[in-house]
Amino acid sequence: MRSFQEIINEKELTDLLGLKKGNLRELCKKGLPFVQLSKGHRVYLVNDVIEWLEKRTERRTETG
């Protein structure tokens, strides 16, 4: 059985990430997943955004 993911709008995501709208649009061009509901209106599936961010997490290891 499928269930709805949490859905947030552009303003909620920019507030959550501390970004400006233009920066968010750049991330979308780089592959940040979104759903285009109409011209100029996008929403974001929280689980998809988290997965996308986790794939881009820099993991640094300390060396000697």
Secondary structure, DSSP 8 states (H G I E B T S, - for coil): ------EEEHHHHHHHHT--HHHHHHHHHTT---EEEETTEEEEEHHHHHHHHHHT--------
